[in-house]
Every structure is written in structure tokens, then in C-alpha cells.
Amino acid sequence: MRIIIDAYNIIRTNPESKGIEEVHGNQKARDWLIDLCRGVLRNGEEWILVFDGDGAAAVESMGGRSLVVRYSAPRSADEVIRECGEDAVALHIPARIVSSDREVQVQGCDRQDSASFIDFVRKRTVIPPRHKAPSKAEQAEKIINALQAHGAISPGARIDRRLKDELVENISYLCARKLPPQKMARDIEKFLRDRLALQPDPQKEVFRTIKKVFE
């Protein structure tokens, strides 16, 4: 997806960026917009910010994402924006032109006005990192602690480093086989009963406690 942005149109129609430009100048306003776009850019997207006038062009590639800064001199920004849009259409790249200037349009490109674009950017949040799955050692420790809390493991039972290491290896083996939590819980319960004096469990609390760790 290519998003082509009429940069000064954005800056000068948004109260915040307009205020930054009036107080701190063009460069600070440009930096504000570039930082705003950089923070929400997603994989598979190319955002092109087109500024009127002279300046140093730049391209930032970030693992499947691309942020391009272009200056239009000696042409107008409108001409460069239309050129970027026509290029996208010719290459069959989905594209959107962002500008409140209705003359900045290209057939085959979507259009978005500046105000709705700012709303879109602010609502879009960076995808949060995936929840880190607990390590096998953490799962082993959680099982032991939970069984001790339930009273399934006798107070005098010896839980040394070797037993914990064997439990971790067992969990790793079962995970590699991609077994369902129910099957993993049964195998882990059998493993622990062979090595620890687990208390009688007519209500199957041990099984349920272990299974919960893997769900």
C-alpha cells in the first residue's frame, strides 16, 4: 500500500502542527509530521511525504516498511504527488493520496482529506508485541508451586535441581509433539507420580492444576 501525503497541506490544516510551524518554524513542523507517520507505519506500507520547495530527500526502510521524504523543487508538490500516484497506478500498487486540496487527485488512487488522515493516524496504534510464551522452566516451576499450594506434593518430598531439569525436558518433549493440554497434563502427572509421593487425588485436582498451566 502506498500512501502519498501532501505534507504542508497536513501541517497547515491541523491546529497542532500549524501552531508548531508558526512558533518554531518549518523544520520543527516537518519533524513533527515525519515522527507522527514513522510511529504508525506498518509492514507492507510505503508512505511518501511530499513537501514543497527544497530540502534533503530521505528514505527510511524498516523491515518491510518504508517512509520516504521528498521535496518538490523545481516543481510543485501537487505535480510530484500526482506523479507518485500515477506511478502506483501503472505498477498496480494500491495507493491513497492524502490532501484537502481537491485538485490533487489521480484516477485509480483513493483519496483522504487531511483532517480524517490525522484522526486515522492517531487512532492507529503500533501493533503490540505478542505476549511472550512462558519458558519451559517457568512452566515447570509453576506446576510445582501450584501442586505444593494445593497440598498435592507432600511437605517432605524432595524437589531438587535434577528433578526440575527432568521436568523441563519432559515439557519440552511434549510441546515439540504439539500435544493438547489434556494429554500433556496426563503425561506430566504420571511423570511426577513416578518420582514424587503425590497425595491421593480422587477429585483429579492434580490433573486440572497441571492442565491449566498449558492452556
N, C-alpha and C positions, 0 to 999 in steps of 0.2 A: 504494500500500500504506500503510495506517495502522497504526502500532504504538502502542498505548496502554499506558503504563508506570505501575505502582503504585510511585511513586518512593521513598517511605520504606520500602516493603517490600524494594526492591532494596538500599537503603543499609543496612538493619538486619539483612539476612541474608548480607551479604558481609563477610568479615573485614576487608578493607582499608578499605572505606567506613565500617564500623561503628567501627573504630579512629579514623578521622578525625573522626567525629562526637563520640566520647567525649572526644577530646583537644582538638579545635579548635572544636567546636560545629556546630550545624545548617547554618549558611551555608556553611562550608567543605565539608561533606559534599554539600550540594546542588550547589555549584560543581563538585565532583569528578565527579558523575554527569552534569551538563549537558555538561561538557567531553568526557567519555568518549563520550557519544552524538553530540555535534557532530562528533567526529573520524571517525566511520564512516558518517554519514548519506549516502545515495546518491540520485541523481536519481530522481524519481517516488515518493519516500517522504515521509510525514508522520509524525513521531514526536511524541507528546504525553506530556509528563511531568506527572503529576498528584501534587501534594503536598497533604497535609493542612494545614489551617489557613489563615492569612492570608499574603499576600505579593503582590509585584508580578508580574502576568502579563506574558508576553513572547512575541513571535513573531519568529523569525529565518527569513527566506526567502533561500535561496542557490541561485539558478539551477535551479529545478525540484525543490529540496529544501526541506523546512520543518521547523523544530524549534519546538514550542510548549511553553511552560511555563505551567501552570495551578495555581491554589491553590483548594482546595475550599470554604473557609468561605463561608457558614454551614453548608454541607452536609458530608458525609463524603467522603473521597477515593473510597470504593467507589461512592457514588452517581454521582459525576462520571465515573468510569471507565465504569460501566455505561451512562451517558447517551452518552458518546462512542462506545461500541461499538454501541449501538442506532442511533445516527445513521448510522454507517458501513454497517450492515446495510440500513437504509432507503434509503440512497443507492447501494447495490450497490458499495460500496468494500471490497475485501479488507482484513480487519483482523485484528490479533492483540492479545490482552490479555496483558500480562506481569505476573504476580504469583504468589507462592506461596500466596496466600490463595484457597482453592478456592471461596469464596463469591463471588469477583469473577469472574463468568463471564457471558457473553451468548451466547445461541444464535445461531449463524451466524458467530461470531468464533473464530479459532484461539486456543489458549492455550499459554503458555510459562511455566515456573516461573523464579524469579529466578536460581537458580544456572546453569541452562542458558543463560539470556539473557546473563549475564556472560561465559560461555565463547564464546557466539556473537559478542558484541561484540569480544572480544579476538582472536578468530581472523579476524574480518573486517578486512581492511586496506583502506585507501583505494586505489582503483584507480590504479596508477602511470601517470604521463603517458606517452603514446605516444612511442616513440623518434622523435626528430626526424630527418626525412629530410635527408641532406646537401644543401647548396645546389648549384646547377649549377656555381658557381665552384669549390666543393670537389671536385666530381666531375671537373672539367676538370684541376684541379691533381693529383688522384690518378692520373688517366690518364697525364699527362705524367711524373710521378715514377716510376710503375710501368714505363713504357716505357724511361725512362732507366736504371732499375735493371736491366732485362733486357738492356740494350745495344741495343735496337731503334732508338733515336734516336742518330744519330752525335754524337760529342763536339763536333764543330764546328757542329752545327745551331743556327740562331738561333731562339730561342723568346722573342719579345718580347711586350709587352703587347697589341699588336694581334692577334697570333695567338691568344693566350689568350682575348681578348674574342670573337673569331670562333668559337672552340671552344665557349665558353659559350653563345653564341647558337644554335649548331648543336644542342647538347644540349637547350636549352630547346625548340627547334622539334620535335625528335624526341620529347621527353617529352610535349609537347602533343598529339602524334598518338597517344600511348599505344601505341607500338610495343613488341614484345617485345625483351628484352635482346639476342637474337641479331641481329635486324635493326638495332638501334641500333649494336651493335658493328661490323657491316659498314659502315654509313654513316660512322661516326666514323673507322674505319680508312682508308676511301677519302679522306675529308677530309684526314686527316693525311698520307697518302701524296702527295696533290697539293701539299702545302705543305712537307713535311719529307723529307729524304733518309733514309727508314726503311730499315733493313738488310733484306736478303733474309730471308724468313720461311717456309721450306719446312714447318716444323712448326706453323705457324699460332699461334705464341706471342703475336703481337701481337693477333690476334683474341680469343684466350682471355683475355688480360690485360685488354682493354677490356671484354669481356662481363662479367667478374667484378665490375667497378665498378658495373654496373647491376642485378646480381642481389641 
